[in-house]
Amino acid sequence: MKKITILILTLGLSASILRGQERQFQAGEIHGNFQTNAQYYLRDTLIDPNGTAYPDERMLAAGFLNLIYTKGDFMAGVRYENYQNNLVGLPEGFQGQGVPYRFARYKKEGFDITVGNYYEQFGSGLVFRTYEERGLGLDNAMDGLRLIVNIRPGLTAKALVGRQRIYFNTGDGIVRGGDLEFNLNDFKGLPANRNLIIGASMASRFQESQDPLFNLPENVATAGIRANFITSDFNFFAEYAYKSQDPGSANRFIYKPGHAIYSTASYAGDNLAILLGYKYYDNFLFRSQRVANFTEALINYLPPLAELHTYALPALYSYNIQANGETGIQAEVSYKFDRGTALGGRYGTLVNVNYSNSYALDKDFTFRTGLDSNETISGTDGYQDWAGLGDIRYSQDFNVEVKTKLNKKLKGTFSYYNFIYNRSALLDGVIDDLVGDPNDLDYVYVNAVVAEVLWKIKPRHSLRMEGQFMHTEQDRGSWALLLLEYSIAPKWFVALQDAYNYGNPDPNLQVHYPLVSFGYTRGTNKLQINYGRQQEGVFCVGGICRVVPASNGFSFLLTSNF
């Protein structure tokens, strides 16, 4: 009740300030956004025989309201959230309502001070990153203090302390961090068309230990260094981070330090662009609580270094980061064939080729020799330091995309995908040190093609047509999908989609998944209504994934910005 009262008072204050603005009292400005997402679930015994997506409460909903007040150098905000109850497939910890996010911020003369909740990132995130991703049910916002100081042009320092959000509470661990970044171009030490940015960061967690079995370190720290060299056509970034002993539920309570390397190099010329990347993550999951689940209390972020697929069928096999240990590469080449050439055609053609892979590390569990199957690695160092490339392949992704303009009214995007996907590890959660024979793992081999054509029928009227075909003999077998979306810019759209799992090994599950969508936009307000079946799959953002169960029903989404 106290939080609801605070919200009502805040809304009342907001209305008063807005009236004051109308009278030009210069009382500051209020901006914000609102969203509500609801679904009414229908029983569908064919695609959901166990009733996983048929809750006792048929209508589930989640929503929020952000209010941000600014005046001069001062800013303050609150976010009200309501889960009555949360949608199926999202973390069950989001229940009820409250104001879990509130802050005050002051910026002046090189000083930036935040009290309350905030999001922050050091470098690529290997050491520290807090952010929100509602589609995953992820919100690891800090609650505490943050100070950012621009010491001089090109030299910035950050310091923070606090606890992380876990649903409507905060975690047990106290998180502290700091970052220092030099921008040499602002020091006028490099030519104008070149820049070198160097940074160093650290983060630590303190959590009391009362474990009766293990002597757990109460202070765990991680630190990293990074460099980013930039020219007019070249960009090189590299970051290394180290983490002290951090036994916990995720690594089965081993005492091995962690290492992480993330590096990318890119070149962009007139018609050619090249990207190369390398990753090495070894025992580098870092949480503000030793025992946590899924996306709870994540202190750092491990970039996936893999293509993030947006088309529905290829996205069913999106890559999920394996923080306990993985290594891999990515290579991408894009070339624009000029108009009037043999491959460029009349309007020019863009071709993009992407390849990435990820392997487990070569973990030598030599100390386990002669142990029976009931014994574990808990309480030991786990395996040797700096493990090499292992025998277990997590994923391999090769895809080609061609974008071209067919004529004045037609644009096309045509894609081919070839996947090798380790379902045992990426979906079933089989840990590499529990694998006997790697050949016994459940791999999915996929070939897929997608054709998307946009037809501009007349001014403001367009039709987007999408055809997808995915062939595999593993998992749920082959799929086909057809999508038609008619838009009247900038306000209306209606879409019809049907995904057909015609290759399912169970003949009773060779069914269609029809879906109808309608959308309306007016100014900064957007409304979307869907009805139909949703196939089971994996929803991923930035290498972090959640399983979406098969469901049937109506869904409603309303967003507003002001």
C-alpha positions, 0 to 999 in steps of 0.5 A: 500500500505504501508503494501504491500511495507513493505512485499516486502522489507521484502521478498527482505531482506529475499532473501538477507540474504539467499544468504548471508547464501550460502556465509557463512557470518553467517548472521543468518537464515530464516525459515517460512511456507506458506499456501493457502486454496481455494474453488470454490463453485458450486450451489447445491439447494438440500443441500443448498436451500437458497444459503448460501454456494453459494457466489456471488464470486465463488472462495474464498481463504485465505492464509498466509506466515510466515517469522522468522529470527533468529541470536543468541539471537535475533529473528524477524518475520512477517506474511502476510495474504490474504483473497480474500475473506474468505471461507464461514462459517468463520468470515467475518471480515477477508477481504483483505490483510495485515501484522497483525503480526510482532514481535522482540524478544531478549533472554539473561541471563534470560531475554526474551523481545518481542515487537509487536505481541505474544501469551501467556498462564498462567496456563490452560488459565482460566485467560489468553490465546492468540492463533491462530486456523485458522480452527475457524477463531480465532486469539486473538494475543496480540500487545504490550510488553511482558517480561519473567524473569527467576529470578532463576532456578524454579522461572519465572515471566511474565508481558505483556501489549497491545491490542488484534487483531480483524481481521486487527485491534486491540480492544478498551480495553488495556490488562495487565497481570502478572504470577509467577510460582514456580517449587519446583523440581528445588529448590531441595526441593522434591525428583527427582521423584516428583514435585510441581509447584505452580502459580499465575496469573492476567489479567485486561482490561481497556476500557472507558465507555460511556454507557448512560444507565449503569454505566459500570466498566472501569477496570475489573480484573481476578486473579487465583491460581494453583497447579500441583503435579506430581509423576512418575505415578500420576498427579494432577492439580487444578486452581481457578480464580475470575473475577470482575464485567464485564457487557457486551453483552455476559452476558446481562449486569449483575453485578455479579462477575465470578468464575472458577474451573478446576481440573484434576487427572490422574494415569498411571501404567503399563497397567492402566490409569485413568483420572478424571476431574471437571469444574465449570465456572460461568459468566467467559467469558472475552473479551477485548471489552464488545461488541464482537461476536463469537471468537473476543477479547477473553482474556481467555480460558475455557477447555471443559473437554470433549472428542474431537471427530475426526470421521466425524459423532460423530463430528457433535455433538461436545461440545461447551463451555457455558461460562455464566455458566456450570459445569460438570465432565469427567472420563476416564479409559484405560486398555491394555490387554496383548498379549496371554490373553483371551481379549488381543489376539495374539497382545494385546488390548487397551480399553478406556472408557470415560464419560463426562457431562455438566449442566447449573448452578442453577441460582435463578432469585428471583428478577424477581418474578412478572416481565412481559416477557418484562423485563430483568436481565440487570443492576442487579446482575443476580442471587445468587453467587456460583450457584449449579447444574441446571436442564438443561443438556447441554450434556452427552457423553459416548464412548468406544474405542477398539484398537487391531492388528488383524494380521501382516497386519491389525490393527483395531479401533472400537468405540461406542458412546452414546450422549445426546446433547442440540441442543437448547443451543449448536447450537441455542444459547438459554440462560438458563435464557430465558428457561421456561420449560427445557422439551421444549428444543430440545435434540438430542439422538445419538447412533453411531458406528465406525469401522476403519481398516488399511491394510498394503498391502505391504511396503509403501502401505496401505489401510484405511477403515472406516465405520460409522453409527449414529442413531438418531430420532431428528435433521437431523436423521440417517447417514451412512458413508464409507471412503476408503483411499489408501496411498503410503508413504510418498508421495501419497494418494487418498480417496473416501468418501460418507456420506448418510443422509438416516434418514432425516425427509425430504425425499427430503434431504435423499441424499448422500454427496460424496467426493473425495480427492487427496494428494501429499507430497514432502519434507515439501510441501503438496498439497490436492485437494477435490471435492464433497459435504460437509455436514452441521455440527459443527467444534470444537477445544478445546470446541470452535465451528463454524457452517460449512454450507453445500456446494458443489465444489472444494477445494485446500490446499497447505502448505509448511515449510522451 
